[in-house]
Amino acid sequence: MTRGRIGARALRDQLGDWRGDAPAYESLSDRVRLLLLDGRISSGIRLPAERELAEALGLSRTTVAAAYRSLREAGFASSLQGSGTTTQLPHSRPGAPAVGGTLIGFTHASLPATKLLSTVLDDELLDDYRGHFDTIGYDGVGQPGLRQAIADWYGRRGVPTDPEQIVVTTGSQNAIALAAKALVSRGDRVWAESPSYPNAYDALRDAGARLITTPVTVEDGWDMAALEAAFQRSAPTAAYVIPDFQNPTGRSMSVRDRERFLEAAAGAGTVVIADEVTSEMDIDRHAVLPSLGALADAHGAEVVLIGSASKQIWGGLRIGWLRATPQLARRIAAERGSTDLAVPVFEQLVVERLLPRSAEIVEERREQLRAGREAARAAIAELLPDWAFPARLEGGLAAWVNLGAPVSSQLALAAHARGLLVAAGPRFGVDGAFERNLRIPIAADPEDLRRGLEVIAELWPAVNRFARPDFESYAGTVA
Ligand SMILES: Cc1ncc(COP(=O)(O)O)c(C=O)c1O
């Protein structure tokens, strides 16, 4: 089934710097395969005609034809007479012997359930659940008890909240998608950080957004001058930001930058979608920074806060939420008719019981993340000395590592063949950038981190070879 097409120029941008040591057709087909595996292009998309792609990439048509043939042979594309070549994912992914017998996934930055979860699964919870059986069970904004617990949780974080302002969602991913649908119309400009959480980019694009981005880096945080200029120039309809332990850089916005950000948004009439899903993942920042929700009124900005039980309590509950003005909350909730209608009752009752204990849970998470951070830092220093682990990483769920060479996609492909699933750096950007970066989840189990990084270290010399074509050393001398 064809679900759309990708043009030759769009594919060229996604491909980035795709050439390697192998013959051009093979490197090209490898890169398209990676784009598919990590979701940068979808399955069911029609690829550009051979001639068009050949022209866009400065290749012969025979080379592109050979690349498409190789994709078909590997099960990553199919073609029907007269309808071009369409991407697909093979039914069983080929050639992935697992690391020590199991697949290791570095693609998700998330922790297993808190120890406290099993303590609330008691008779009292079941009685409460049974008490809901004489209702229809659908509640488009969430269970009253959980909305109150979330409002109280905001209150403790310095953001006084009425339960009317809360909409409970199916994970915060659903909250981002609903907010995007309510706020963004097709063709609207929406600002986001680069790099950022890729599923948010996707949700914004699905709502019709044209993304404009400005940088955030491990070293310097947000480029506020570029951000202010972009807001002034483009007056984006909405802005998606992760102010604390930003995914993937781990950076937190200073108080002054938060104020400048809100001033820029207010000045441009931009509604801020502030993703606070990682905001409690503090290892040793030792500073309580105000939520954008606490500062919004003073700066005349409208802010939708996004939150989740996934990182604190457990992702398997699929409970998230958003906080907005009562009016906007109702408007956003009205969007869910075409998606999920409501959220399961049982999981809401679980979260209602655990949110009041979030301080205890945060302590547990702090120690897990500290252990992951130190395991990753030590393994990289020992096994991958070419890489730069962030000098400052005070929290969050991942480390945005600099590989020192533009080979992230190449490395992801090689790792995949060994049963280690990693998301290549460009997955976190909008235009094929970040080939020099890899996101390592410090939320992973320390032993898995070590084993995964050992696999990468074995692959590294061969992968890194691709990075040493002479153009890199000449790059500085080209006028
Ligand atoms: C920054 C950020 N926002 C949102 C989410 C979505 O999480 P969930 O839908 O489980 O709440 C994630 C998950 O990794 C995330 O890292």
The ligand as an SDF file (V2000), in Angstrom:
LIG
                    3D

 16 16  0  0  0  0  0  0  0  0999 V2000
   10.7740   14.4740   26.1240 C   0  0  0  0  0  0  0  0  0  0  0  0
    9.7390   13.4020   26.0170 C   0  0  0  0  0  0  0  0  0  0  0  0
    8.4620   13.7470   25.8690 N   0  0  0  0  0  0  0  0  0  0  0  0
    7.4920   12.8280   25.7660 C   0  0  0  0  0  0  0  0  0  0  0  0
    7.7790   11.4860   25.7880 C   0  0  0  0  0  0  0  0  0  0  0  0
    6.6310   10.5030   25.6120 C   0  0  0  0  0  0  0  0  0  0  0  0
    6.4770    9.6800   26.6980 O   0  0  0  0  0  0  0  0  0  0  0  0
    5.1070    8.9930   27.1350 P   0  0  0  0  0  0  0  0  0  0  0  0
    4.1640    9.0050   25.9710 O   0  0  0  0  0  0  0  0  0  0  0  0
    5.4870    7.6270   27.5670 O   0  0  0  0  0  0  0  0  0  0  0  0
    4.5710    9.8290   28.2700 O   0  0  0  0  0  0  0  0  0  0  0  0
    9.1020   11.0700   25.9200 C   0  0  0  0  0  0  0  0  0  0  0  0
    9.4430    9.6430   25.8880 C   0  0  0  0  0  0  0  0  0  0  0  0
   10.5630    9.2400   25.7370 O   0  0  0  0  0  0  0  0  0  0  0  0
   10.1040   12.0610   26.0500 C   0  0  0  0  0  0  0  0  0  0  0  0
   11.3880   11.7200   26.1780 O   0  0  0  0  0  0  0  0  0  0  0  0
  1  2  1  0
  2  3  1  0
  2 15  2  0
  3  4  2  0
  4  5  1  0
  5  6  1  0
  5 12  2  0
  6  7  1  0
  7  8  1  0
  8  9  2  0
  8 10  1  0
  8 11  1  0
 12 13  1  0
 12 15  1  0
 13 14  2  0
 15 16  1  0
M  END
$$$$
